[in-house]
Amino acid sequence: MTTLCINQPNTDPYFNLAAEEYFLKNFQEDFFMLWRSQPSVVVGKHQNALAEINHEFVRENQIPVARRLSGGGTVFHDPGNVNFTFIRNVTNISEVNFKVFTVPVVETLKKLGVEAYTTGRNDLLIDGKKISGNAENVHRNRVLHHGTLLFDSRLEALKGALKVDLSKFEDKAVQSNRSEVTNIANYLPKPISVAEFTNFLFGEISQNYTEFQVYEPTAADITAIEKLSIEKYQTWDWIFGYSPRYRFTNKLETKNGQIQISLLVEKGHIAEASISGAILPELSQKITEMLLGCRHDYEVVKSALLSQNEYRLLGDEILQAIF
């Protein structure tokens, strides 16, 4: 069967995630695709998005948050990170394992003088440090496998965006495995740019297929992908509302004492709220009533709180404590 190979120039993370789903569900051919995105945080399908990100860092640095079609843990994308996607038809899902897709990547890195390996999990390492996380999604008789390759990524931004306090969240969501990471560029015998690396990877892996065709998405493809991006991947309901049910708890230290906050969040909306401790009962009740039914979303909660005159007695501290 012909394998369609795409070296994707678009760097919009929502477009790229939508493209994967579009090619998975609307074609019969196998695919191999390389793509890079602007700085963004991408959570796995079954994760609690808020529990996986450093909310303050992401907000202050205006880093988009996205959710992908596959499971697994949260990853950080930027132009120094190269993503690879394989889509393959199979007669039996048991035929496919991560190794089938990671071996071509490992072999290509070896040609560049880089010794990468897998631990048998869903990652690739160099010298004990992670350079790639992988995940899969199955649709009928088709498997989508994709992974990251940290080539020359901003690792400080990665660590800042993904530094979280999991003690605030109680849920049954899939949690990320935090690992020490490194860049492939640090291990190259001869320096090359990320564009040169991407082109080399694309050429080498494409040549592995006996029948391959470099594919240029048509205007109809791009229109359909953009539609899916807007109607699904860019929506709050998919990014945050899809998160599993969770309990959020936090404490706020004030000059009058400690305030305890507890929220039950379902489909991204606050279903139960409790604020107790060193706070006037009347104020606690008003804020609690205001929170019920609200999205557990910084801007939405901030707007609702600012509508309460009494809220100003506590300043922005309570807003920060709700996240």
C-alpha positions as CSV (number, residue, x, y, z in Angstrom):
1,M,0.0,0.0,0.0
2,T,1.2,3.5,-0.7
3,T,2.4,5.6,2.2
4,L,1.6,9.3,2.0
5,C,4.5,11.3,3.5
6,I,3.9,14.9,4.7
7,N,6.5,17.4,5.9
8,Q,4.0,19.7,7.5
9,P,4.9,23.4,7.4
10,N,2.0,24.7,9.5
11,T,3.1,25.5,13.1
12,D,-0.4,26.0,14.6
13,P,-0.7,23.2,17.3
14,Y,-4.5,23.0,17.0
15,F,-4.3,22.7,13.2
16,N,-1.6,19.9,13.5
17,L,-3.6,17.9,16.0
18,A,-6.7,18.2,13.9
19,A,-4.7,17.1,10.8
20,E,-3.8,13.9,12.5
21,E,-7.4,13.1,13.2
22,Y,-8.5,14.1,9.7
23,F,-5.9,11.8,8.0
24,L,-6.6,9.0,10.4
25,K,-10.4,9.0,9.8
26,N,-10.8,10.2,6.2
27,F,-8.2,8.3,4.3
28,Q,-7.4,4.6,3.6
29,E,-3.7,5.1,2.9
30,D,-0.9,4.8,5.5
31,F,0.7,8.1,6.5
32,F,4.1,9.4,7.8
33,M,4.1,13.0,8.9
34,L,6.6,15.4,10.5
35,W,5.5,18.6,12.1
36,R,6.5,21.3,14.5
37,S,4.4,23.7,16.5
38,Q,4.6,27.1,18.2
39,P,5.2,27.0,22.0
40,S,2.3,25.0,23.5
41,V,1.4,22.4,26.1
42,V,-0.4,19.3,24.8
43,V,-2.2,17.0,27.3
44,G,-3.2,13.4,26.7
45,K,-6.8,12.6,25.9
46,H,-7.5,11.2,29.4
47,Q,-5.7,13.7,31.5
48,N,-6.9,16.5,33.8
49,A,-5.6,19.5,31.9
50,L,-5.4,21.9,34.9
51,A,-3.5,19.3,37.0
52,E,-0.9,19.0,34.3
53,I,0.1,22.6,33.7
54,N,1.7,25.4,35.7
55,H,-1.3,27.6,35.3
56,E,0.4,30.9,36.2
57,F,3.5,30.3,34.0
58,V,1.3,29.3,31.0
59,R,-1.0,32.3,31.5
60,E,1.8,34.8,31.9
61,N,3.8,33.5,28.9
62,Q,0.6,33.1,26.8
63,I,1.3,29.5,26.0
64,P,-1.7,27.7,24.4
65,V,-2.9,24.5,26.0
66,A,-4.2,21.8,23.7
67,R,-5.6,18.2,24.0
68,R,-4.6,15.5,21.6
69,L,-6.5,12.4,20.4
70,S,-4.2,9.9,22.0
71,G,-3.6,9.0,25.7
72,G,-0.4,9.2,27.5
73,G,1.2,12.2,29.3
74,T,1.6,15.9,28.8
75,V,4.3,17.2,26.5
76,F,5.7,20.6,25.6
77,H,5.9,21.7,22.0
78,D,8.0,24.5,20.5
79,P,9.8,25.0,17.2
80,G,12.8,23.1,18.6
81,N,10.7,20.0,19.1
82,V,10.0,17.8,16.0
83,N,6.9,15.6,16.1
84,F,6.4,12.5,14.1
85,T,3.2,10.8,13.2
86,F,2.6,7.3,11.7
87,I,-0.8,6.1,10.6
88,R,-1.1,2.5,9.6
89,N,-3.8,0.0,8.5
90,V,-3.6,-3.3,10.4
91,T,-5.6,-6.5,10.3
92,N,-5.1,-7.1,14.0
93,I,-4.4,-4.4,16.5
94,S,-2.1,-6.8,18.5
95,E,0.3,-6.7,15.6
96,V,1.3,-3.2,16.5
97,N,3.5,-2.1,19.3
98,F,5.5,1.1,20.0
99,K,8.7,-0.6,18.8
100,V,7.4,-0.9,15.3
101,F,7.3,2.9,15.0
102,T,10.2,3.9,17.2
103,V,12.9,1.7,15.5
104,P,13.0,3.7,12.3
105,V,13.5,6.9,14.4
106,V,16.3,5.2,16.4
107,E,18.0,4.0,13.3
108,T,17.8,7.5,11.7
109,L,19.3,9.1,14.8
110,K,22.1,6.5,14.7
111,K,23.0,7.7,11.1
112,L,23.6,11.1,12.7
113,G,25.9,9.6,15.3
114,V,23.3,9.7,18.1
115,E,22.7,6.6,20.2
116,A,19.1,6.6,21.3
117,Y,17.3,3.7,22.9
118,T,14.0,2.8,24.5
119,T,13.4,1.5,28.0
120,G,10.5,-0.7,26.8
121,R,8.0,2.0,27.8
122,N,6.7,4.8,25.6
123,D,9.8,6.9,25.4
124,L,13.2,7.3,23.8
125,L,16.3,8.2,25.8
126,I,19.9,9.3,25.3
127,D,22.3,8.8,28.2
128,G,19.4,8.1,30.5
129,K,17.6,11.3,29.7
130,K,14.3,11.5,27.8
131,I,14.2,12.9,24.3
132,S,10.8,11.5,23.1
133,G,7.4,10.6,24.5
134,N,5.1,8.4,22.4
135,A,1.3,7.6,22.4
136,E,-1.2,5.9,20.2
137,N,-4.9,6.0,19.2
138,V,-6.8,3.2,17.4
139,H,-9.7,4.0,15.0
140,R,-11.3,0.9,13.5
141,N,-8.5,-0.9,11.7
142,R,-6.1,2.1,11.7
143,V,-3.5,2.9,14.3
144,L,-2.2,6.4,14.9
145,H,1.2,6.5,16.6
146,H,3.0,9.8,17.3
147,G,5.9,11.0,19.3
148,T,8.0,14.0,20.2
149,L,11.7,14.5,19.5
150,L,13.4,17.2,21.6
151,F,16.0,18.5,19.2
152,D,16.7,22.0,20.4
153,S,13.8,22.8,22.6
154,R,13.7,25.5,25.3
155,L,14.0,23.1,28.2
156,E,13.6,25.8,30.8
157,A,10.2,26.8,29.3
158,L,9.3,23.1,29.2
159,K,10.0,22.7,32.9
160,G,8.3,25.9,33.8
161,A,5.1,25.0,31.9
162,L,4.9,21.5,33.3
163,K,5.9,22.2,37.0
164,V,2.7,21.5,38.9
165,D,1.5,20.8,42.4
166,L,-0.4,17.5,42.1
167,S,-1.4,17.6,45.8
168,K,-4.2,20.0,45.0
169,F,-6.0,17.4,42.7
170,E,-7.7,14.2,43.5
171,D,-8.9,12.3,40.4
172,K,-8.6,9.1,38.4
173,A,-7.0,10.9,35.4
174,V,-3.9,9.6,33.7
175,Q,-0.9,11.4,35.3
176,S,2.3,12.2,33.5
177,N,5.6,10.6,34.4
178,R,8.1,13.4,35.1
179,S,11.5,12.6,33.6
180,E,14.8,14.3,33.2
181,V,15.0,15.6,29.6
182,T,17.6,16.6,27.1
183,N,18.1,17.8,23.6
184,I,19.3,15.7,20.7
185,A,21.4,18.6,19.4
186,N,23.7,18.3,22.5
187,Y,24.8,14.8,21.3
188,L,25.4,15.5,17.6
189,P,29.0,15.0,16.4
190,K,28.4,17.8,13.9
191,P,25.9,20.6,14.5
192,I,22.9,21.0,12.3
193,S,19.8,23.1,12.4
194,V,16.4,21.9,13.4
195,A,15.3,22.4,9.7
196,E,18.2,20.2,8.5
197,F,17.4,17.6,11.1
198,T,13.7,17.6,10.1
199,N,14.5,17.2,6.4
200,F,17.0,14.4,7.1
201,L,14.5,12.5,9.2
202,F,11.8,13.0,6.6
203,G,14.0,11.7,3.8
204,E,15.4,8.7,5.7
205,I,12.1,7.4,7.0
206,S,10.2,8.0,3.8
207,Q,12.7,5.9,1.9
208,N,11.9,3.0,4.2
209,Y,8.6,2.5,2.4
210,T,8.7,0.6,-0.9
211,E,5.8,2.7,-2.1
212,F,5.8,6.2,-0.8
213,Q,4.4,9.5,-2.1
214,V,5.2,12.9,-0.9
215,Y,1.7,14.3,-0.3
216,E,0.7,18.0,-0.5
217,P,-2.7,18.5,1.3
218,T,-5.3,19.9,-1.1
219,A,-7.3,23.0,-0.5
220,A,-10.2,20.7,0.5
221,D,-8.0,18.9,3.0
222,I,-6.9,22.2,4.6
223,T,-10.4,23.6,4.8
224,A,-11.6,20.4,6.5
225,I,-8.7,20.4,8.9
226,E,-9.2,24.1,9.8
227,K,-12.9,23.3,10.4
228,L,-12.0,20.5,12.8
229,S,-9.5,22.6,14.5
230,I,-12.0,25.4,15.2
231,E,-15.0,23.2,16.1
232,K,-13.1,20.8,18.3
233,Y,-9.4,21.3,19.1
234,Q,-9.6,25.0,19.9
235,T,-12.7,24.7,22.1
236,W,-12.7,25.0,25.9
237,D,-15.0,22.0,26.1
238,W,-12.4,19.7,24.5
239,I,-9.2,21.2,26.1
240,F,-10.5,21.6,29.7
241,G,-14.1,20.4,29.7
242,Y,-13.1,16.9,28.6
243,S,-11.0,16.4,31.8
244,P,-12.2,13.6,34.1
245,R,-14.1,14.5,37.3
246,Y,-11.8,15.8,40.0
247,R,-11.6,17.3,43.5
248,F,-9.5,20.4,43.9
249,T,-8.4,21.5,47.4
250,N,-6.1,24.4,48.5
251,K,-5.3,26.6,51.4
252,L,-4.9,30.3,51.5
253,E,-2.9,32.1,54.3
254,T,-4.4,35.5,55.2
255,K,-3.6,38.0,57.9
256,N,-6.7,36.7,59.8
257,G,-5.7,33.1,59.4
258,Q,-6.1,30.2,57.0
259,I,-8.9,29.7,54.5
260,Q,-9.6,26.2,53.1
261,I,-11.0,25.8,49.6
262,S,-12.6,22.6,48.2
263,L,-14.1,22.3,44.7
264,L,-15.7,19.3,42.9
265,V,-15.4,19.8,39.2
266,E,-17.3,17.8,36.6
267,K,-16.8,18.3,32.8
268,G,-14.8,21.4,33.7
269,H,-17.6,23.1,35.7
270,I,-17.7,23.6,39.5
271,A,-20.4,21.3,40.8
272,E,-19.7,21.7,44.5
273,A,-17.7,24.4,46.4
274,S,-16.7,24.9,50.0
275,I,-14.8,27.8,51.5
276,S,-14.1,27.7,55.2
277,G,-11.8,28.9,57.9
278,A,-10.8,32.5,58.5
279,I,-13.6,34.1,56.4
280,L,-16.9,35.7,57.2
281,P,-19.7,33.2,56.7
282,E,-21.7,35.7,54.6
283,L,-18.7,36.2,52.3
284,S,-18.0,32.5,52.1
285,Q,-21.6,31.8,51.1
286,K,-21.7,34.5,48.5
287,I,-18.5,33.3,46.8
288,T,-19.6,29.7,47.0
289,E,-22.9,30.5,45.4
290,M,-21.1,32.5,42.7
291,L,-18.7,29.6,41.9
292,L,-21.4,26.9,41.5
293,G,-21.9,26.2,37.8
294,C,-18.9,28.3,36.8
295,R,-16.2,26.9,34.6
296,H,-13.0,26.1,36.5
297,D,-11.3,28.7,34.3
298,Y,-9.1,31.6,35.5
299,E,-10.7,34.3,33.4
300,V,-14.3,33.1,34.0
301,V,-13.8,32.9,37.8
302,K,-12.0,36.2,37.9
303,S,-14.9,37.9,36.1
304,A,-17.4,36.4,38.4
305,L,-15.4,37.3,41.6
306,L,-15.0,40.9,40.4
307,S,-18.8,41.2,40.3
308,Q,-18.8,40.7,44.1
309,N,-18.0,43.9,46.0
310,E,-17.1,41.9,49.1
311,Y,-14.5,40.0,47.1
312,R,-12.2,43.0,47.2
313,L,-11.7,42.4,50.9
314,L,-9.6,39.4,50.1
315,G,-7.9,40.8,47.0
316,D,-6.5,38.6,44.3
317,E,-5.3,36.0,46.8
318,I,-8.5,34.0,46.7
319,L,-8.5,33.9,42.9
320,Q,-5.0,32.5,42.9
321,A,-6.0,29.9,45.6
322,I,-8.8,28.6,43.3
323,F,-6.1,27.6,40.8
